[in-house]
Amino acid sequence: MEGTIIHFRGSRSVKSRNQMLIEAKGVDSKEKASKLVGKTVTWNTPGKKGNAIKGKISAVHGRNGVVRAIFEKGMPGQSLGTKVKIE
């Protein structure tokens, strides 16, 4: 399954670097999003090395099918708006 990184999780003043909000393709309700909790998320870095940063979906965020993912390490700002693989 494919998803898009929407934003960092956090308030107006404090952002969590390793927690991201992800919108999964075809998921538009809280019930559908709750089935994704516990799955693995992978983001491939752009560049020659092509490293991958892995994370895990931890919870549903809101009512419209957005989920929260916690990654191993902090995500760069260039990851916003890019695609992730949900397995």
HELIX and SHEET records of a PDB file:
HELIX    1   1 LYS A   30  SER A   34  1                                   5    
HELIX    2   2 GLY A   77  SER A   79  5                                   3    
SHEET    1   A 7 GLU A   2  GLY A  10  0                                        
SHEET    2   A 7 LYS A  15  ALA A  24 -1                                        
SHEET    3   A 7 VAL A  66  PHE A  71 -1                                        
SHEET    4   A 7 ALA A  52  HIS A  61 -1                                        
SHEET    5   A 7 THR A  40  ASN A  44 -1                                        
SHEET    6   A 7 LYS A  83  ILE A  86 -1                                        
SHEET    7   A 7 GLU A   2  GLY A  10 -1                                        
END                                                                             
